[in-house]
Amino acid sequence: AAASLALATIDMHIATLDIMYQAKAACILKEQEQASSYWDRAAAVTIGWAEGASEGGSDTDGHLFFQIAQELCDHFDSCDENNHSKINNLIVEEFRTGLQYVRSFQCERVQFSIDTIATLFQAILVDNLAFHTQFASGSDDTHCLLAYVSANAIAPFLRGVNPDLANTVEAKIRVDTSTPLTCVVEDTDAIYSSLKTFVASTS
């Protein structure tokens, strides 16, 4: 999988979740047009321009968070028969379902959709960190730096389950910004163990 511009937007899931909560707040206030607008905006922030030139996404030219899962699905055997990410399919399906909840003022079900999409985002972050950790080495600073970015993106979720999980990942993937810049990934087993514990606790 290529390292596309999708990595530049790896923290956009935070913006998406914030917009979805704005949709829920408008739902509670019975402001249907505003609630629907927020929900559509959250979907656009996640999916819009993610596909690049290819329907369903490509390996190189998608630009949003959605594209990361597309890049990784072949590696993790999580593509469907059309070579589209199964995780992305679930995200799109839940956005559609959530929109129906928003429009019908089923605000508690909107929260269920938010939680479901958040869990799918976390799955993408876990896969992304595992992938770049696997390929990082002393001679491959690109994967090492991408592992570092990925670790920082998922750390708040890890910390929410157990601070030790976040501390372990952050301690094992480090960047020294002095000249020359150096990046280190060490004790990959500890990193994988932290990710497995996190996945088990959120399943």
N, C-alpha and C positions, 0 to 999 in steps of 0.2 A: 504494500500500500504506500502511496506517495504521501509526503508531508505537504499538504496543500495549504492554501490561505485559510482553510477552515480553522486551523489552530490559532489563527490570530483572533478568532471570535469565540474561543473556548469558554469564556466566562459569560457569554450571552444568555446561557440558561438562567442566570440569576435575574437578568432583565425580564426574561419570559415569565418566570414565576411571579415576579412583582406585578407584571401587567395582568396576569391571570387573577391575582388576588384583587386587583382593582375591578376586574370584571365581576368577581363574586360580590364585592362591596356594592356595586351598582345593581346587581341582581337583588340583593337584600332590600335595596331602596326602591325596587320595582321600576328601575330606569332601564327598560329593555333595550332601547336603541344604543345607549351608552355602554351597557353591559356587553351587547353583541359586538360593538365596535372594539372594545378592549380585547375581547376574546379573539376576534379576527386579527387584531394587531399582534397578539401573542403568537398566533400561528405563523404570521408573516415573519416575525423576528426569528422564529426557529427554522422555517422552511424556505422562505422567499430567497430566490437566487441561489438556493442550495444545489440545484440540479446541475448547474453548468450547462453545457451544450447537449447533454444526454438525458433523455427521459429517465426518471428514477434516480439520477445522480451518476457521476462519473468518478474515476479514480484520481483525477487531477484538478478539475476546474470548478468544483463547487466552492462556495465561500462562507457558508454559515455552519452553525453547530450541527445541524442536521447532517451535513456532509461527512462529518467524522465517522459516524456509524457506517455510512456507505463505503468509505475507504477501508474499514476494518472488517466488514462482514465476511469477505472471502477468507481472511486469515483465521477468523474464529468460527467458520462454518455456520454463519448466521445470515446467509443470503437466501432469498426465496428462489423459486424456479426461474424467475426472470432476472436473477442477479441483483435484486433490490434488497436492501437491508430489512430484515424482519422486524428489528427494533423500530426503524423508521415507519414501517407499515403500521405498527401498533400506535406510534405517536400520532400519525395522521388520523387513524381510526378514533383515537380518544379525543382529539381536537374536534372531530365531527360530532361525536357523542356529547361532549361537553357543551358545544354550541346549542344543541337541542335542549339541554338542561337550562342553559342561560336564557334561552328564548321562552321557556315555559316556567321560569322562576323556580326551578327545583334547585335551590341554592345549596342544600346539603349535598346533593349529587354533583354539583359543580365542584365542591371541595374534594369529592371522590376522584373526579377527573384530574384535578390539580395534583393530588397525591399520586395518582397513577402515572401521570406524565413526569413528575419529579423523580419517581423511581426509575423510569426508563432513561431519563437524563443521567442518573447516577450509574446505570449499567453502561452507558456510553463512556463515561469518565473512567470507570473501572477498566474497561477493555482498552481504552486509549493509554492509560498508565501502564497496564500490563504489557501491551505491545511495545512501547518505546523502552520500557525497562529491559525487556527481553533482548532487544537489539542494541542497547547502549553498551559501549565498551570504551576503553581508554583511547581507541583510535577512531571512534565515531561520536564526535561531539554533537552532531545534529540530533541523533536519537537521545543522547544524554540531556541536551537542553530541552527537548520536547518532553522528556520524562519529567524534568524539573517543572516545566509549565503545567503539565498534567497533574503533578503532585500538589501544586499550589491550588489548582482548581478544585480538586476533590477533598482537600484537607478539611474544609469546614464541615462537610458531611461526615467524614471519619470522626472528627472531634465530637460531633453530635451524638455518636454512638458510644465512643470511648476515646478520651483524649490521648491515651497511649497509642492508639492506632495511627493517629495523625502525627504524633511525635516521632514514631518509628519511621514512617515514610519520609518525613521532612529531614530526619537525621541521616537517612541512607542515600538521599539524592541531594547533592549540594553543588552550588556554583560559587566560585571565587571570582569576583568581578575585577580583581587586580589584573594588570598586564603581565603576561598574556592571560586572557580569560581561560579558566579551567573548570571542567565539570566532572563530577564523580558520582557514579552509581555503584554502591557496594551492598553486599549481603542481600542479593535479590530474593533469597528464600524468605527473609524477614519481611520484605515488601509484599511478596505474594501472600504470605501468611496473614498479614494485616488486611489485605484486600479480601481474602477468603472469609475472614472473620466478619468483616463488614457486610459482605454479600449474604452470609448466613443469618446475620442479625436483622437484615432488612427484607428478607424473602417473605 
